[in-house]
Amino acid sequence: MFERRSVLMGLTGAAVLGAMSTATNAQTIGSEAANHPRIAKAITELEEAIRYMETAPHNFGGHKAKAIADCRAAVTQLRLALAYRAKQDR
């Protein structure tokens, strides 16, 4: 019983530390977004385009799925770019 409790406490502690790290990282990335407003705007515009395409009744000549996937990949890369800058500025 003690062993299970220790493991559970360890996992809970790790989850809390991970959440704190994520929150700190999000704040830092947020400040990077303020420093690079064109990148932040591109992320927003791509996310809006994704939502639009997902709800559109047509498939844009067969390009819808690939366009959505490529937009998601672009958003990921832009976020990684901001995260990289955030690490460099620490």
SULBEL-V870365 format. One record per residue. N is the residue number from 1. RES is the residue in three letters. PHI is phi as a letter, one per 30 degrees, with the letter a starting at -180 (999 if undefined). OMEGA is omega in radians with two decimals (none if undefined). BURIAL is I if it has 24 or more other C-alpha atoms within 12 Angstrom, else O. Layout:
N,RES,PHI,OMEGA,BURIAL  N,RES,PHI,OMEGA,BURIAL
This chain:
1,MET,999,3.13,O  2,PHE,e,-3.13,O  3,GLU,d,3.11,O  4,ARG,d,-3.13,O  5,ARG,d,3.13,O  6,SER,d,3.11,O  7,VAL,d,3.14,O  8,LEU,d,3.13,O  9,MET,d,3.11,O  10,GLY,d,3.12,O  11,LEU,d,3.13,O  12,THR,d,3.11,O  13,GLY,d,3.12,O  14,ALA,d,3.12,O  15,ALA,d,3.13,O  16,VAL,d,3.11,O  17,LEU,d,3.10,O  18,GLY,d,3.12,O  19,ALA,d,3.11,O  20,MET,d,3.12,O  21,SER,d,3.12,O  22,THR,d,3.14,O  23,ALA,d,3.12,O  24,THR,d,3.12,O  25,ASN,d,3.13,I  26,ALA,d,3.11,O  27,GLN,d,3.14,O  28,THR,d,3.11,I  29,ILE,d,3.08,I  30,GLY,d,3.10,O  31,SER,d,3.07,O  32,GLU,d,3.09,I  33,ALA,d,3.09,I  34,ALA,d,3.11,O  35,ASN,d,-3.11,O  36,HIS,b,-3.02,O  37,PRO,d,3.12,O  38,ARG,d,3.09,O  39,ILE,d,3.12,I  40,ALA,d,3.13,I  41,LYS,d,3.12,O  42,ALA,d,3.11,O  43,ILE,d,-3.14,I  44,THR,d,-3.12,O  45,GLU,d,3.12,O  46,LEU,d,3.11,I  47,GLU,d,3.09,I  48,GLU,d,3.10,O  49,ALA,d,3.11,O  50,ILE,d,-3.14,I  51,ARG,e,3.14,O  52,TYR,d,-3.11,O  53,MET,d,-3.14,I  54,GLU,d,-3.10,O  55,THR,c,-3.13,O  56,ALA,d,-3.11,O  57,PRO,d,-3.12,O  58,HIS,c,-3.07,O  59,ASN,c,3.05,O  60,PHE,h,3.08,O  61,GLY,i,3.13,O  62,GLY,i,-3.07,O  63,HIS,c,-3.03,O  64,LYS,e,-3.07,O  65,ALA,d,-3.14,O  66,LYS,d,3.12,O  67,ALA,d,3.12,O  68,ILE,d,-3.14,I  69,ALA,d,-3.14,O  70,ASP,d,3.08,O  71,CYS,d,3.10,I  72,ARG,d,3.11,I  73,ALA,d,3.11,O  74,ALA,d,3.10,O  75,VAL,d,3.12,I  76,THR,e,-3.13,O  77,GLN,d,3.11,O  78,LEU,d,3.09,I  79,ARG,d,3.08,I  80,LEU,d,3.10,O  81,ALA,d,3.10,O  82,LEU,d,3.12,I  83,ALA,d,3.10,I  84,TYR,d,3.13,O  85,ARG,d,3.14,O  86,ALA,d,3.11,I  87,LYS,d,-3.13,O  88,GLN,d,-3.08,O  89,ASP,d,-3.13,O  90,ARG,d,none,O
